[in-house]
């Protein structure tokens, strides 16, 4: 989960731009490398999400378990709240099919079945949308290097990704500041259809994991006009031999895995 959220999020860029065929080739290499990191198969992870009002006030803290399946240009993510106890069992599912906008579903204990919700609506009331969980914009057809910048002494390349018509419900383009040495995004800015910044993501605490993959310990999300800041800290990411297909059936969202029946604390 941490890898999935992270890789499609942040980027650092520096260096002198090339032109013509060389630029196109480098952009394709960067986008392809980042896309492959996102396509990490079946995984399970635990995360802590904190939603803080910008002007002060009561914050919301959630402990969440996430199940995901990513491959090719499709993805599905199921998230279930573990804590606080008053919200334990609430779940959301987001499905991304090739060439189509994401679809999203929500379930609460006591509901007869899952309800379809807008993929562009806030995830758990924070700064992400549901579609932010599954949208692999490094696979979009438009990939171009547009500049370079240094972030925290890291020279990065700025990759601009543009979707095909109807491919993204919310964004017209996304810019990623990518460290090409570690293949990790340190900053991501998502722009709405009018070209205005809609969501900014910053990565912190970059560390090397198994397989020489670099991941952030923390992601910070700021959506324009939301009045909040969302911080995600991930832990316990593990690869699975294969989740059962039934896990990603919206009709089965009320089912609780045995490991989730334990009492969880903040």
N, C-alpha and C positions, 0 to 999 in steps of 0.2 A: 504494500500500500504506500509505504513511504517512497519507494522507488517510483511507483506510478504517478503519484501526485507530483513528485519532485521533477522528474525528467521532463515533463511537459510544461515546466513552470518558469525556470529562471535562466538567465544567461549573462555572460560577461563577454565584452568584445573589445579587441584592440588590434592595431595593425593597419597597414596601408592597403586599401582596396585595389584589386586588380580589375581588369575590364574584359569584356568580350567573353570568349569561350572559357578562359581560365576562371573567371568569376562564377560562371554558371556551374562549372564542374565542382568547385569548392563548396558552393551552396548545396549542391545535390549530395555531396559526401557528408557534410555536416548533418543535413536533414535526415539522410538515410541512417547514419550512425545513431542519432538520437531516437529515431523511430524504432530501431531494433532494440534499444535498451528498454523502451516502454513495453515491447511485446515479450513480456516475461512469463507467459503461461499462466498456470494456476497458482495463486498465492493466498496466504492468510496473514493478517497483521492486526495489531492493536494500536490505537492512536488516542491521543488526548487532544480535544478541540476546545479552545478557549475563545469566546466571543466577548470582546471588551468594548463598551461604549466609548466613543472618542472623547466626549466631554465629562467622563466620569460617571459613576453609577454602578449598579449591580452587574457583574459579569456572569456569563453562562459558561459552565464547564461540563463537558461531556466526555465520558470514556466510551469508545466505540470499537467494535470488532468489525473488520472489513474482510470480505472474501471477493477475490477478483479472478477473472479469466480474460487474458489478452493475447491476441494472436492475429497476424495479418492486419486488416483494417477494421476488425470488429473487437468489441470489448463488452463485458458486463461486470458490474460491481454491485455487491450487496453489502450494505452497512446496517449494523444493529447496535442500538444503545445498550451498554452494560450498566452504566451508572450516570445519573443518580437513580435511586430505586424507584422514584415516582415516574420515571420515563423508561424504565428497563423493558426491553423487548420491542420498542418502537423500531421500525425498519424502513429503509428506502432501497430501491433497486433502480439502476440506470443501465439501459441496454443501448449499445451503439452498433448498428448494422452498416455494412459497406455502402458508402455513397449516400447515406440517409442521416437526417438529424436524429439525435438521441431521443429515446423514450424513457419516461420515468414513472415510478410507482411508489406509493407510500402505504404503510400499514401500522396500525396501533392495536395493542391488546384489546380484545373485545369486538373488533371489526369482523364482519362476516367475510370480507375479502379485501384484496388490495385495491386502492383507488389510483387511477391514473392522474398524474399531476404534470404541470408544465415543466419541461426540461430546463427552462430558463428561470425558474423560480428559485429563491434562496435555499441552499442546502442547510438544513437544521437551523434556519434563521440567521445564518452568517453571511459572509461575503462571497462564498463560492456559489455557483449555481449547480444544479444536478448534472448538467452536461459537461461541466468542468472536470468531472471525475473520469470521463471516458474519451473525451475529444483528443485524438492524437493528431494534432495539427501539423506535425512533421511529415505526415503523409499527404497533406494537401498538395494539389498540383502546382501551385505558385510558390516557389522557394527562391529567394534572392538575398545576397549579401548587400547590406545598405550602409555599412560603416564599421567602425571599431571604437572601442572604449576600454579604459582600464578601470577595473573594480577591485578595490582592496589589493592592489599591486598585481592583479592578474590581468594579463592582456587577453581580451576576448573579441570575438566576432559577433556582429549583430545580424542575425538571420531574420528576415521578414517572410512570414508564411501567409498565403492568401488562399481562401477556399474556392472551390468551384461554385457556380450558382446553386443556391439552395442547400449547400453542404453544411453550413453552420447557421443555426437559428439566431445567434446573438452577435457574432463578431465578423467584421469585415477584413481584419488583418491582425496578426499577432507578431510581435517582435521579441526575440529571445537573445539575451546576452550570453554567449556560449564560450566556455573555456575549452578550446580545441584540444588541449593537452590531456585533460581529465575527462573530456566529453560530459560536461555537466553544465546545466543552465543556472547562472547565478541570479539572473533577474528575468522576468517575463512581463511584458505589458500587452494587454489585450485591448483592442480598439473596437468600438461599436461600428455599425454600418455607416455612420456619418463621419468616421475618422477621428472621433474623440476618445481619449483614454477611458476605458471602462473598468479595468481591473489590473492592479499591479501586484506582482508576487516577488518576494525576496527570499532567497535561501540563505541559511546560516549553519555554521558548524559542519562544513563539508568533511566527510571521512571516507576512507577506503574500506570497502566491504569485500565479501567473497567474490572471486572472479574479477578482481581489479575494477569493480564498479564503484564510482564515487557517488555518495548520497548525502543530502543535508540532514542534520539532526532536527532542524526546525524550518518551517515555512510560514511566512507572514503574508496575509492577503489583505489588500485595501481596495475596496470597490468605491468608485466615485459616487458620492451622495448617499452612501449607506449609513453613515454615522457610527460605524463600528469598525473594528480591526479584528480579524480572525487569525489565530495562531494555531498551527498544527504541529504536534510533536509525535513522532512515530516510534514504535518499538516492536520487537518480536516478529519481524518479517520472516516468513518461511515459505519456501517453495513446496508445493504439494504434488503428489504423483498424479493427481487429477481429482477435482471436485466432482461430486455426482451431479449429473445434469439437472436433477430435480431441485438442487439448491438454488438455481437461477430461474426457477419457474415462478412468476408473480403470484400464481394461485397458491403457492406453498410458502409464502412469506411469513405465515404465522407459526411455522414449525421452528422449534428451538433446538440447536445442536447441543449434545450432552455437555460440552465444555462450557456452554454459556449458562448453565443452570446453577453454577456456583455463585456465591455472593462476591460482588466486586466492589472495590473501594476506589475513591479518587486517588 
